[in-house]
Amino acid sequence: MNNVWPSYLVFQWLCPDVHLTPARVVSGVALVIKVVIVVIVVVLLVVNVVVVVLAVVVVVVVVVVAVAVVVLVVVVVVSVVVVVVVVA
């Protein structure tokens, strides 16, 4: 072997019992790529769930504010009617 990666030499020096072959290197790289893809998918799923939860929270807040505004308008209208009836 004339062209040997320096990192391969270090690896062989640290782990002399493990013999790297091109097939093992490709298999290891494929495994790393699969793990990275799975991590990315899990992160995207978590982000998706967070976005859905935030959307539900926003809808609930909008509904609560709308109900509060309707109740406030009803109270103001009833108050004005009562004042007009009492004064008249």
PyMOL CGO cylinders between C-alpha atoms (Angstrom):
from pymol import cmd
from pymol.cgo import CYLINDER

trace = [
    CYLINDER, 0.00, 0.00, 0.00, 1.73, 3.13, -1.17, 0.3, 1, 1, 1, 1, 1, 1,
    CYLINDER, 1.73, 3.13, -1.17, -1.20, 5.51, -0.75, 0.3, 1, 1, 1, 1, 1, 1,
    CYLINDER, -1.20, 5.51, -0.75, -2.53, 5.01, 2.76, 0.3, 1, 1, 1, 1, 1, 1,
    CYLINDER, -2.53, 5.01, 2.76, -4.65, 7.57, 4.53, 0.3, 1, 1, 1, 1, 1, 1,
    CYLINDER, -4.65, 7.57, 4.53, -2.90, 9.01, 7.62, 0.3, 1, 1, 1, 1, 1, 1,
    CYLINDER, -2.90, 9.01, 7.62, -6.15, 8.61, 9.56, 0.3, 1, 1, 1, 1, 1, 1,
    CYLINDER, -6.15, 8.61, 9.56, -6.23, 4.94, 8.55, 0.3, 1, 1, 1, 1, 1, 1,
    CYLINDER, -6.23, 4.94, 8.55, -2.70, 4.48, 9.90, 0.3, 1, 1, 1, 1, 1, 1,
    CYLINDER, -2.70, 4.48, 9.90, -3.69, 6.14, 13.17, 0.3, 1, 1, 1, 1, 1, 1,
    CYLINDER, -3.69, 6.14, 13.17, -6.79, 3.95, 13.34, 0.3, 1, 1, 1, 1, 1, 1,
    CYLINDER, -6.79, 3.95, 13.34, -4.74, 0.81, 12.71, 0.3, 1, 1, 1, 1, 1, 1,
    CYLINDER, -4.74, 0.81, 12.71, -2.27, 1.92, 15.36, 0.3, 1, 1, 1, 1, 1, 1,
    CYLINDER, -2.27, 1.92, 15.36, -5.06, 2.53, 17.91, 0.3, 1, 1, 1, 1, 1, 1,
    CYLINDER, -5.06, 2.53, 17.91, -7.10, -0.56, 16.98, 0.3, 1, 1, 1, 1, 1, 1,
    CYLINDER, -7.10, -0.56, 16.98, -4.73, -3.14, 15.49, 0.3, 1, 1, 1, 1, 1, 1,
    CYLINDER, -4.73, -3.14, 15.49, -7.30, -5.95, 15.71, 0.3, 1, 1, 1, 1, 1, 1,
    CYLINDER, -7.30, -5.95, 15.71, -9.79, -4.19, 13.42, 0.3, 1, 1, 1, 1, 1, 1,
    CYLINDER, -9.79, -4.19, 13.42, -8.98, -4.42, 9.74, 0.3, 1, 1, 1, 1, 1, 1,
    CYLINDER, -8.98, -4.42, 9.74, -10.72, -1.84, 7.63, 0.3, 1, 1, 1, 1, 1, 1,
    CYLINDER, -10.72, -1.84, 7.63, -11.69, -2.87, 4.16, 0.3, 1, 1, 1, 1, 1, 1,
    CYLINDER, -11.69, -2.87, 4.16, -13.32, -0.65, 1.53, 0.3, 1, 1, 1, 1, 1, 1,
    CYLINDER, -13.32, -0.65, 1.53, -16.59, -2.52, 2.09, 0.3, 1, 1, 1, 1, 1, 1,
    CYLINDER, -16.59, -2.52, 2.09, -16.46, -1.83, 5.82, 0.3, 1, 1, 1, 1, 1, 1,
    CYLINDER, -16.46, -1.83, 5.82, -15.67, 1.85, 5.21, 0.3, 1, 1, 1, 1, 1, 1,
    CYLINDER, -15.67, 1.85, 5.21, -18.58, 2.18, 2.78, 0.3, 1, 1, 1, 1, 1, 1,
    CYLINDER, -18.58, 2.18, 2.78, -20.85, 0.34, 5.22, 0.3, 1, 1, 1, 1, 1, 1,
    CYLINDER, -20.85, 0.34, 5.22, -19.81, 2.64, 8.04, 0.3, 1, 1, 1, 1, 1, 1,
    CYLINDER, -19.81, 2.64, 8.04, -20.36, 5.75, 5.94, 0.3, 1, 1, 1, 1, 1, 1,
    CYLINDER, -20.36, 5.75, 5.94, -23.78, 4.44, 4.88, 0.3, 1, 1, 1, 1, 1, 1,
    CYLINDER, -23.78, 4.44, 4.88, -24.68, 3.82, 8.51, 0.3, 1, 1, 1, 1, 1, 1,
    CYLINDER, -24.68, 3.82, 8.51, -23.64, 7.35, 9.47, 0.3, 1, 1, 1, 1, 1, 1,
    CYLINDER, -23.64, 7.35, 9.47, -25.72, 8.76, 6.60, 0.3, 1, 1, 1, 1, 1, 1,
    CYLINDER, -25.72, 8.76, 6.60, -28.75, 6.71, 7.71, 0.3, 1, 1, 1, 1, 1, 1,
    CYLINDER, -28.75, 6.71, 7.71, -28.39, 7.91, 11.30, 0.3, 1, 1, 1, 1, 1, 1,
    CYLINDER, -28.39, 7.91, 11.30, -28.15, 11.53, 10.12, 0.3, 1, 1, 1, 1, 1, 1,
    CYLINDER, -28.15, 11.53, 10.12, -31.28, 11.10, 7.98, 0.3, 1, 1, 1, 1, 1, 1,
    CYLINDER, -31.28, 11.10, 7.98, -33.19, 9.57, 10.89, 0.3, 1, 1, 1, 1, 1, 1,
    CYLINDER, -33.19, 9.57, 10.89, -32.13, 12.43, 13.19, 0.3, 1, 1, 1, 1, 1, 1,
    CYLINDER, -32.13, 12.43, 13.19, -33.22, 15.00, 10.60, 0.3, 1, 1, 1, 1, 1, 1,
    CYLINDER, -33.22, 15.00, 10.60, -36.61, 13.28, 10.17, 0.3, 1, 1, 1, 1, 1, 1,
    CYLINDER, -36.61, 13.28, 10.17, -37.16, 13.12, 13.94, 0.3, 1, 1, 1, 1, 1, 1,
    CYLINDER, -37.16, 13.12, 13.94, -36.25, 16.80, 14.33, 0.3, 1, 1, 1, 1, 1, 1,
    CYLINDER, -36.25, 16.80, 14.33, -38.65, 17.73, 11.51, 0.3, 1, 1, 1, 1, 1, 1,
    CYLINDER, -38.65, 17.73, 11.51, -41.42, 15.68, 13.12, 0.3, 1, 1, 1, 1, 1, 1,
    CYLINDER, -41.42, 15.68, 13.12, -40.86, 17.36, 16.49, 0.3, 1, 1, 1, 1, 1, 1,
    CYLINDER, -40.86, 17.36, 16.49, -40.88, 20.80, 14.83, 0.3, 1, 1, 1, 1, 1, 1,
    CYLINDER, -40.88, 20.80, 14.83, -44.08, 19.84, 12.99, 0.3, 1, 1, 1, 1, 1, 1,
    CYLINDER, -44.08, 19.84, 12.99, -45.77, 18.80, 16.25, 0.3, 1, 1, 1, 1, 1, 1,
    CYLINDER, -45.77, 18.80, 16.25, -44.67, 22.04, 17.93, 0.3, 1, 1, 1, 1, 1, 1,
    CYLINDER, -44.67, 22.04, 17.93, -46.07, 24.09, 15.03, 0.3, 1, 1, 1, 1, 1, 1,
    CYLINDER, -46.07, 24.09, 15.03, -49.41, 22.24, 15.21, 0.3, 1, 1, 1, 1, 1, 1,
    CYLINDER, -49.41, 22.24, 15.21, -49.62, 22.75, 18.98, 0.3, 1, 1, 1, 1, 1, 1,
    CYLINDER, -49.62, 22.75, 18.98, -48.84, 26.47, 18.57, 0.3, 1, 1, 1, 1, 1, 1,
    CYLINDER, -48.84, 26.47, 18.57, -51.50, 26.75, 15.87, 0.3, 1, 1, 1, 1, 1, 1,
    CYLINDER, -51.50, 26.75, 15.87, -54.08, 25.15, 18.18, 0.3, 1, 1, 1, 1, 1, 1,
    CYLINDER, -54.08, 25.15, 18.18, -53.06, 27.51, 20.99, 0.3, 1, 1, 1, 1, 1, 1,
    CYLINDER, -53.06, 27.51, 20.99, -53.43, 30.51, 18.67, 0.3, 1, 1, 1, 1, 1, 1,
    CYLINDER, -53.43, 30.51, 18.67, -56.90, 29.35, 17.57, 0.3, 1, 1, 1, 1, 1, 1,
    CYLINDER, -56.90, 29.35, 17.57, -57.99, 28.88, 21.19, 0.3, 1, 1, 1, 1, 1, 1,
    CYLINDER, -57.99, 28.88, 21.19, -56.69, 32.33, 22.14, 0.3, 1, 1, 1, 1, 1, 1,
    CYLINDER, -56.69, 32.33, 22.14, -58.48, 33.93, 19.17, 0.3, 1, 1, 1, 1, 1, 1,
    CYLINDER, -58.48, 33.93, 19.17, -61.76, 32.19, 20.11, 0.3, 1, 1, 1, 1, 1, 1,
    CYLINDER, -61.76, 32.19, 20.11, -61.43, 33.26, 23.76, 0.3, 1, 1, 1, 1, 1, 1,
    CYLINDER, -61.43, 33.26, 23.76, -60.73, 36.88, 22.75, 0.3, 1, 1, 1, 1, 1, 1,
    CYLINDER, -60.73, 36.88, 22.75, -63.67, 36.85, 20.33, 0.3, 1, 1, 1, 1, 1, 1,
    CYLINDER, -63.67, 36.85, 20.33, -66.01, 35.53, 23.03, 0.3, 1, 1, 1, 1, 1, 1,
    CYLINDER, -66.01, 35.53, 23.03, -64.70, 38.16, 25.47, 0.3, 1, 1, 1, 1, 1, 1,
    CYLINDER, -64.70, 38.16, 25.47, -65.32, 40.93, 22.91, 0.3, 1, 1, 1, 1, 1, 1,
    CYLINDER, -65.32, 40.93, 22.91, -68.86, 39.68, 22.27, 0.3, 1, 1, 1, 1, 1, 1,
    CYLINDER, -68.86, 39.68, 22.27, -69.58, 39.54, 26.01, 0.3, 1, 1, 1, 1, 1, 1,
    CYLINDER, -69.58, 39.54, 26.01, -68.16, 43.06, 26.44, 0.3, 1, 1, 1, 1, 1, 1,
    CYLINDER, -68.16, 43.06, 26.44, -70.31, 44.42, 23.62, 0.3, 1, 1, 1, 1, 1, 1,
    CYLINDER, -70.31, 44.42, 23.62, -73.43, 42.78, 25.09, 0.3, 1, 1, 1, 1, 1, 1,
    CYLINDER, -73.43, 42.78, 25.09, -72.67, 44.21, 28.53, 0.3, 1, 1, 1, 1, 1, 1,
    CYLINDER, -72.67, 44.21, 28.53, -72.15, 47.71, 27.11, 0.3, 1, 1, 1, 1, 1, 1,
    CYLINDER, -72.15, 47.71, 27.11, -75.36, 47.55, 25.04, 0.3, 1, 1, 1, 1, 1, 1,
    CYLINDER, -75.36, 47.55, 25.04, -77.39, 46.27, 28.00, 0.3, 1, 1, 1, 1, 1, 1,
    CYLINDER, -77.39, 46.27, 28.00, -75.90, 48.97, 30.24, 0.3, 1, 1, 1, 1, 1, 1,
    CYLINDER, -75.90, 48.97, 30.24, -76.76, 51.71, 27.75, 0.3, 1, 1, 1, 1, 1, 1,
    CYLINDER, -76.76, 51.71, 27.75, -80.32, 50.37, 27.37, 0.3, 1, 1, 1, 1, 1, 1,
    CYLINDER, -80.32, 50.37, 27.37, -80.75, 50.22, 31.16, 0.3, 1, 1, 1, 1, 1, 1,
    CYLINDER, -80.75, 50.22, 31.16, -79.43, 53.76, 31.59, 0.3, 1, 1, 1, 1, 1, 1,
    CYLINDER, -79.43, 53.76, 31.59, -81.70, 55.07, 28.82, 0.3, 1, 1, 1, 1, 1, 1,
    CYLINDER, -81.70, 55.07, 28.82, -84.75, 53.32, 30.28, 0.3, 1, 1, 1, 1, 1, 1,
    CYLINDER, -84.75, 53.32, 30.28, -84.01, 54.51, 33.84, 0.3, 1, 1, 1, 1, 1, 1,
    CYLINDER, -84.01, 54.51, 33.84, -83.35, 58.12, 32.75, 0.3, 1, 1, 1, 1, 1, 1,
    CYLINDER, -83.35, 58.12, 32.75, -86.43, 58.24, 30.53, 0.3, 1, 1, 1, 1, 1, 1,
]
cmd.load_cgo(trace, "trace")
